[in-house]
């Protein structure tokens, strides 16, 4: 009888340990899934930030090119006007 009680207690203890182990495995799996989702979200956010930065850089470059072209046009006009004025002055 004593062996039967010891075996029963051992069986209940083994079931308890296996249940805890399964819960622990489930919790670990959920944690791993959560970590993977967080990493995926962070990668998405990083990709969006890089894309936004690239767009902003492209817009800044376009603006700088436009400003440079306008400045060059203005300088050419001013030079042409100065040459024209110098030519007129030489004729007088």
Backbone bond lengths (Angstrom), bond angles and torsions (degrees), N, CA, C in turn:
res aa  C-N    CA-C-N  psi(-1)  N-CA   C-N-CA  omega(-1)  CA-C   N-CA-C  phi
1 X - - - 1.434 - - 1.523 111.14 -
2 X 1.301 115.02 -39.94 1.450 119.62 -179.12 1.526 110.34 -63.56
3 X 1.329 117.99 -39.72 1.456 122.19 178.92 1.535 110.26 -64.03
4 X 1.322 116.26 -36.38 1.446 120.96 179.36 1.535 110.39 -64.90
5 X 1.318 117.79 -43.35 1.465 122.31 179.52 1.524 109.83 -65.35
6 X 1.320 117.30 -42.86 1.473 121.37 179.20 1.525 109.49 -63.52
7 X 1.332 116.86 -42.68 1.461 120.77 179.35 1.531 110.16 -64.89
8 X 1.326 117.33 -38.78 1.467 121.04 179.02 1.523 110.87 -65.93
9 X 1.308 116.06 -44.68 1.466 120.05 178.38 1.524 110.08 -62.96
10 X 1.304 117.37 -40.85 1.459 121.40 178.59 1.532 110.38 -64.14
11 X 1.328 116.40 -39.74 1.465 120.37 179.34 1.525 110.73 -65.42
12 X 1.335 116.90 -43.84 1.467 120.74 178.62 1.532 110.29 -64.09
13 X 1.311 116.94 -41.25 1.462 120.87 178.36 1.530 110.63 -63.59
14 X 1.328 115.73 -41.55 1.464 119.76 179.35 1.527 110.54 -64.45
15 X 1.327 117.90 -40.53 1.457 121.17 177.39 1.530 110.87 -64.05
16 X 1.308 115.92 -41.05 1.462 120.45 178.42 1.520 111.59 -62.75
17 X 1.320 115.80 -43.25 1.462 119.64 178.96 1.530 111.47 -66.27
18 X 1.325 115.48 -39.96 1.466 117.77 -179.90 1.527 110.32 -67.50
19 X 1.339 117.42 -35.80 1.462 120.48 177.58 1.525 110.25 -66.45
20 X 1.303 118.00 -42.97 1.462 121.40 177.81 1.513 109.98 -62.99
21 X 1.301 115.74 -41.84 1.445 120.02 -179.31 1.532 110.38 -63.26
22 X 1.328 117.13 -41.00 1.465 120.46 178.95 1.528 110.50 -65.59
23 X 1.333 116.77 -40.97 1.463 120.00 177.78 1.526 110.63 -64.03
24 X 1.318 114.98 -40.60 1.458 119.68 178.89 1.523 110.12 -64.05
25 X 1.336 116.34 -41.58 1.460 119.91 178.59 1.527 110.40 -64.34
26 X 1.333 116.76 -41.77 1.457 120.22 178.68 1.533 110.60 -62.43
27 X 1.320 115.88 -44.41 1.465 120.04 179.95 1.527 110.49 -63.69
28 X 1.319 116.42 -41.07 1.458 119.84 178.99 1.527 110.46 -65.33
29 X 1.314 116.50 -39.66 1.471 120.07 177.37 1.511 111.78 -63.72
30 X 1.332 116.57 -42.47 1.464 120.43 178.24 1.526 110.91 -64.09
31 X 1.324 115.83 -39.68 1.464 120.17 178.61 1.524 110.43 -64.28
32 X 1.328 116.61 -42.89 1.464 120.20 179.06 1.530 110.36 -63.95
33 X 1.330 117.29 -41.78 1.469 120.57 177.85 1.521 110.83 -62.33
34 X 1.323 116.01 -42.69 1.466 120.65 179.43 1.531 110.96 -63.34
35 X 1.324 116.45 -41.75 1.461 120.60 178.71 1.530 110.78 -64.06
36 X 1.327 117.04 -40.96 1.462 120.40 179.31 1.531 110.41 -64.76
37 X 1.326 116.41 -40.45 1.466 120.03 178.59 1.527 111.04 -65.65
38 X 1.336 116.58 -41.79 1.466 120.61 177.54 1.528 110.90 -61.49
39 X 1.330 116.43 -42.41 1.467 120.21 179.63 1.527 110.38 -65.11
40 X 1.316 116.30 -39.78 1.466 120.34 178.12 1.525 110.70 -64.35
41 X 1.321 117.05 -43.67 1.469 121.01 178.24 1.527 111.10 -62.65
42 X 1.324 116.27 -40.92 1.468 120.19 179.02 1.524 110.40 -64.89
43 X 1.330 117.01 -40.40 1.463 120.15 178.32 1.522 110.69 -64.58
44 X 1.326 116.80 -41.02 1.467 120.34 177.66 1.525 110.87 -61.77
45 X 1.323 115.64 -45.62 1.469 120.01 -179.55 1.526 110.66 -63.28
46 X 1.326 116.68 -39.76 1.462 120.49 178.77 1.524 110.35 -64.31
47 X 1.332 115.58 -42.85 1.464 119.45 178.21 1.518 111.91 -60.89
48 X 1.323 116.48 -42.37 1.463 120.31 178.36 1.527 110.61 -64.26
49 X 1.324 117.04 -42.22 1.466 120.51 -179.54 1.525 110.87 -64.08
50 X 1.324 116.88 -40.46 1.466 120.39 178.54 1.525 109.71 -65.31
51 X 1.331 116.43 -42.22 1.468 120.06 178.03 1.513 111.98 -62.23
52 X 1.329 116.16 -43.44 1.470 120.28 177.93 1.523 111.33 -62.40
53 X 1.324 116.59 -41.79 1.465 120.73 179.36 1.525 110.53 -64.99
54 X 1.328 116.63 -39.71 1.464 120.03 178.79 1.528 110.52 -64.73
55 X 1.326 116.61 -41.62 1.466 119.61 177.83 1.522 111.46 -63.04
56 X 1.320 116.47 -44.01 1.467 120.44 179.64 1.524 110.55 -63.21
57 X 1.323 116.93 -39.90 1.463 120.71 178.73 1.525 110.54 -64.70
58 X 1.333 115.67 -42.79 1.463 119.85 178.17 1.512 111.75 -61.25
59 X 1.317 117.22 -42.20 1.463 121.11 178.56 1.531 111.15 -64.84
60 X 1.324 115.99 -39.82 1.466 119.87 178.98 1.528 110.84 -65.35
61 X 1.332 116.36 -40.69 1.465 120.20 178.49 1.531 109.88 -64.77
62 X 1.332 116.45 -43.78 1.472 119.57 177.89 1.528 110.98 -58.93
63 X 1.321 116.34 -43.93 1.464 120.44 178.43 1.518 111.96 -62.39
64 X 1.328 117.01 -41.18 1.461 121.02 179.77 1.524 110.95 -66.66
65 X 1.331 116.95 -39.73 1.464 120.26 178.05 1.526 110.24 -63.70
66 X 1.336 116.06 -44.51 1.470 119.53 178.70 1.525 111.53 -61.16
67 X 1.326 116.66 -44.36 1.466 121.02 -179.65 1.521 110.87 -64.57
68 X 1.319 117.26 -39.19 1.461 121.21 179.52 1.528 110.74 -66.33
69 X 1.335 115.65 -42.38 1.465 119.82 178.99 1.524 110.57 -63.54
70 X 1.314 116.94 -41.74 1.466 120.57 178.96 1.528 110.79 -65.04
71 X 1.327 116.72 -42.40 1.464 120.33 178.78 1.532 110.69 -63.32
72 X 1.338 116.09 -40.26 1.466 119.54 178.65 1.524 110.58 -64.93
73 X 1.315 117.29 -41.38 1.475 120.81 177.11 1.528 110.72 -61.38
74 X 1.315 116.33 -45.61 1.470 120.76 179.38 1.526 111.18 -61.69
75 X 1.332 116.26 -41.12 1.464 120.07 179.50 1.528 110.76 -66.03
76 X 1.334 115.46 -40.27 1.467 118.63 178.58 1.522 110.62 -64.98
77 X 1.326 116.76 -42.15 1.477 120.15 177.86 1.527 110.98 -61.67
78 X 1.341 115.44 -44.27 1.468 119.40 -179.25 1.525 110.49 -64.95
79 X 1.318 117.22 -39.61 1.472 120.27 178.96 1.522 110.40 -65.48
80 X 1.341 115.78 -44.20 1.468 119.49 178.21 1.513 111.59 -60.10
81 X 1.318 117.51 -42.14 1.467 122.72 179.14 1.524 110.24 -64.04
82 X 1.351 116.29 -41.97 1.462 120.30 179.81 1.519 110.69 -65.02
83 X 1.331 117.58 -40.07 1.469 120.74 178.89 1.532 109.61 -66.51
84 X 1.305 116.24 -41.31 1.474 121.18 178.78 1.534 110.52 -62.00
85 X 1.338 115.30 -46.33 1.472 119.77 179.05 1.534 110.83 -62.86
86 X 1.326 116.62 -39.68 1.471 120.04 179.08 1.536 110.50 -65.33
87 X 1.334 115.49 -39.57 1.473 119.03 177.83 1.511 111.91 -63.34
88 X 1.321 117.58 -42.31 1.461 122.25 177.92 1.522 110.87 -63.94
89 X 1.329 115.21 -40.88 1.471 119.48 -179.92 1.520 111.04 -64.42
90 X 1.315 116.62 -34.45 1.453 120.21 -179.74 1.532 110.60 -72.50
91 X 1.303 117.50 -29.56 1.463 121.42 179.46 1.530 110.76 -73.13
92 X 1.288 116.49 -31.13 1.469 120.39 -176.12 1.471 111.53 -78.15
